[in-house]
């Protein structure tokens, strides 16, 4: 806008001197009109005041294409006059990288119409994105005067979901050496564990007498039977380290690997715990995953946490907080370039079978006994697990 004003002032000075030199009637008319145009431009801009409304549209992202996510700006002009340049300043926040960038875009909209300006979010890996409109300036066609536009929806947040691929061969291994003492019980199915009461029901022919709930039977004047609890074995643990990096391919591979692994274990009826470190709160988060739907419940929880520093591994923190837990299988997915988590897991593994999936361009080259380290390079999908040393 300031550039346009300076150029217009230079134009007025040139027209004025040319008019004085040639003393021509036509040039005087042009000079007079040139002096009146800014007044008309000011009135034009006042007519545009409060007529332009800006809000966010729906985001678009195609994981099959190597392109960043795009989100639309909906710009509605309720006035009868077309606008000049509409300058929209906005910020894009990458929650995983904890980075925010300020950007701007220009467009124009005709009278009584709505325009859509698709802007790039510069975001091409799975995770949470937050876009916020900071300022809207509406200019008249000459660009000499601007008014403030109305912001209808100032902020939009959306999630780019990871690709959850199928794994051909299950990495789960039946381990006869690890002793599991389970304290969790099913909430939907009764069992035979007398230490936990699942619920009560009416007596059915064939029920054992020692399961009759005599206190409720006396109150309700009919036979009531106790249903016992069903212990649920949680024999697997998925430990997830997400280390801060600027490599979008590495971040995408990291999330695709861990969620594909968890979804495959759930599909194979391998109930497991999913654990990660929350950099914001500084605590270990964990979620029990039983079904594939549970995986998609975990994803937004993980995406609400930024990538952590390299000195904060989930492994030593988890076993320090839960020292008595034992597992038959431990799966460790990481993109850390050091040995902090790997060495801590090797020391705390007990009798568990361990599979480490390292998202790295080089890897650490460790493969000994029951300890298996499977290097998953960027741009590999989780379905390549079977080619990287998964259990047969």
N, C-alpha and C positions, 0 to 999 in steps of 0.2 A: 504494500500500500504506500509506504514512504517513497519507494522508488518511483511509483507512478506519479506521485505529487511533484517530486523533483523534476521528472521529465516534463510534466505539464507546465511547470513554472519556466523551464528553459524554453519550451515551445512558445509561451506567451511573450517572453522577452524577445525572441527572434521575430515573431509576428509584429510586435510593437516597433522594433527598429526598422523592419522592412517597410512598414506602413509610413513611418516618418521619412524614410529615404525617398520612396517613390511617390508619396502624397497621392495615393490612388483611392478613389471612393470604394471600390470593391474590397480593397485590403482593409479599409476601416470597418466595413461590415463584418468581415471575417474576424477582425480583432474584437469587435463588440460581442459577436456571438461566442467567441472563445472565452471572454470574461463572464458571460452569462451561463455557460455550460456547467461550471462547478456548482452554481446555485441550483440548477436543474438536477444535477447529480445528488446534491444534498437532499432535495425533496424526494427524489427517487429512493434513496436509501431509507428515509423515514417511512415511506410506504411499505418497505420490506421488513420493517421492525416488527418482531413477534409473529411474522408470517411463516418462518422456516422452522421446522421441527426435525430434530435428528435423533435417531435411536438405533440400536443394534439389531441386526437380522440374525439369521441362522448361520452357524459356522459350517464349513465344508472341508472334509478331509478324506482323501482316498489313500489308504495304506499301500495300495498296489502301485501307485505312482510316486516317484521320487520328487515330490513337490511339497512345500510347506502348507500348513493349514491356512485357509482363507475364511474371512468373516465379512459379512455384508453390512454396510452402513445404509440405513433407510432414511432418505432425506425427502421430506414432504414440504412442498411450497403451497400454502393455503392462499397466497395472494394472486392477483391477476397478472402481475408483472413478472417477467423472467428475471432470474438473478444473474449477477456476474459470477465471479469466483466465490465458492463457498469453501472456506479453509477450516478443516477439522483437525484438531490436534488431539492425539490419544496416546495411551501407554499400553504396552503389552507386557504382561508379567509371566515369566516361566517359573512356576512354583517349584519344580524339581531342581532347577539350577539356582533358584532364588535370585533371578535377574529380571530387571525391568528396563525396557527401552521405550523412549518417547519417539513417536512418529507423527507424520502429518500427511494429509491427502487433500487434493483440490478437485472440485467438480462444479457443475452448474445445473440448475433445474428450471424447466419452463414453468409458466404460471399454471396454477391449479393442477399440479401433477406431482408424482413421486419418482425420485431417482434412486437407483441402487448403485453404490460404489463398493466394489469388492476389493478389500485391502488384504494384504498378506500379513499373517500373524508371525511369520518367520519362525515357525514352530513345526518341526518335522520329526518328532519322536513322541512316543506315548507319554501321557501325563496330563496335568491340569494347566489350563490357560485362563488368565484373567485379563480382559480388555476393558479399559476405562476411557471415556471421552473426557478430555480436560477442558477444551475450549472450542467454541464454534463462532466463526466470524463470517458474516454475509456481506459481500461487496456488491455495489451497483456495477453496471457494465464498464464504466470508465475506470473503476478501481481506485477512485479518489477518496471514497468514504465507505466505512464499514459499520455494521451494527451487529449486536450480539444475537446469535441464534438460540432457540430454545432446545434444551436437551431433555428428551422424553424418557429415554432409558440410558442412563449414564454408564452402566457397567454390565458386562456379560461374562459369565464363567462357563467353561465347558471342558469336557474331558475327551482326550484322544485315547481311545481304547487300544490296547495292544492286540496283536494277532495271537490267538490261542490255537496252536497247531496240534495235530494228532501225533502221538509218538507210536511208532510201529511196535517196539518191544519195550515191555515194562522194565524200569530200572529197579523195581522193588525185589528184594531178595529175602526169602524165608530164612530167618536166623534162629537156630535152635540154642544158641549160646547165651543170648541176652535175656535176662529175667525181667519181666514186665509186671509191675504191681499197679493195677489200674484202679483209680478212685472215682471215675466218672461213670454215670449210669444213663441208660437210654431214657429219653423223655417220651418216647412214642411206643415202646414195646416192653412188656414185662419179661422177667427171667426167673432164675432159681436162686438168686443170692439172698439169703435170709438177713443179711446185715443192712439191706436197703429196702424200704417199702415203696413200691411203685404206685399202689392205689388199692381201692377196694371195689368189689362187685358182688352181685347176688350169687348165691350158691348154685352150682351146676352139678348134676350127677357125675360122680367120678372124682370130684375134688377131695383132697386129703383133709382129714379131720384136724390135723395140726395146723392147718392154714385158716381155720375159722376164727374170725375176729369176734370173740365172745362179748366184748364190751359193746360194740355196735349192734351185735345180734340181740342183746338184751334190750337196747334202746329202741330198735326198729321192729322188734318182734318178728324177725325173719332172719334166716341164716345169711350172714355176710362173710365173704372170703377175702383174705389178704392176697394181693398180687405182689410178688417179690420183684426186686430190681434186676435189671440185666446189665452186667458190667460191659462197658464198651472199651475195647482195647485200642489205644492210640499208640501204635508201634512205630510210627514214623515221625520225624521232625524235619521240617524244611526251614533252614536258616538262610536269611536273605540279607546280604550286604550290598547297599547301593551307594557307591562312592562317587563324589562329585567329579564330573568331567565335562569338557566342552565338546566331546565327540558324540554327535547325535546318533550315529550308527551304533555306537557302543551302548548308549542308553536304551535304544530300541531293542537291541539283541538281549540286553540284560532283563528287561521286563518280559519280553516274549518268552525267554527261556524259563524263568521262574514260574510264571503263571501257566504256561503249557505243561510244565512238570507237575504242578499242583493239580491242575484239571485232570491230567492223566491218572494220577494216583486216586483221585476221587472217583473217576469213571471206573476204575478197577476195584472199587469198594475198599480202598486202603485209607482208612480214617487217619488223619495226620494233623499235626500242629504246624501252623505257619507263623514264623517269628521274624520281626525286623526291628530296627532301632529308629525311634522317632527323634530326629535332630531338634525339633522345636521344643519338646517337653523334656528331652534327655532321659527317656525311659524306654524299656523294652516292651513292645506291643506283640501280642500273640493272639491268634484266632484259630479255633478248631474248625477244620474243613472236612465235611462228610460227603457233600455232593458237589457237582459242577456249579450249581447256583451259588454255593458258599464261596467259590473262587471269585465270582463277580461281586460278592459282598466285600471281599477283602481288597479288591482293586482300588476302589475310591479311598479306602482307609490308607493304603500305601501311598497313593498319589497325593494325599494331603500332607505328606512329609517331604521336605526337601532332601536332596542328596547329601549324605553326611561326609565329614572329613575322613581322611585316610587313617587317622589315629583312633577312630571310633568303630571298632568291629563289633558286630552283634554277638560273636561267638563267646569271648570271655565274659561279656556282660550277662549273657543268657545263663550260662552255667554257674556264674557267681550268684545269680538270683534264684536259680532252681537247681541246687546241687544234688538233690536226691532223685531227680528224674532220670529214667533209663529208657532207651529206645533200641529197637532192633535195627532200624535203618535211619541214617542221618544223611540228608541231602543239603549241601552247602552251595549256594549260587552267589558268586561275587564277581566284581570287576576291579577289586583292589589289586594294585600292582606289587604289594609287599606280601610277607609271609605271616603277618600278625594273626589273622583269622585262621589260616591253615595250621599254623603251629599250635594255636590254642585249641583247635578242634582235635588235633592229633593227640593232645594230652588229655582231653576230657571225654574222649569217645567211649571209654569203657569197652564193652563187648559189641558195640554197634557196628554194623557194616557202614562204611562211609563212602559217599560219592560226591566229589567236588566238581562243580561246573564253573570253570574260570573263563570269564569274558575278557579275553586278552589277545593281543596280537603276537605275543611271544610265549606266554604261559610260564609255568615254573618247573615243568618237567618232573613231577613227582608221581610215582606209580609203584607202590610196594605192598605186597600181601593183599589184605582185604581193603586197603586204602587205595581208592581209585580217583585219580584226578583227570577229568575229561575237559580238554581245552575246547571251548566254543568260541570261534573267532567272530568278529563283527561281520554282519551280513549273512550269518548262518541262522537258519530257523531251528526251532526246538525239535523238529522232526528228524534232525540230523543226529539226535542223541545216540541212536543205535549204531551210527557209524563212528561215534567218538568213544566207544568202549562201554556202552550201556550193558546191563546184565542180560544174559541170554536165558 
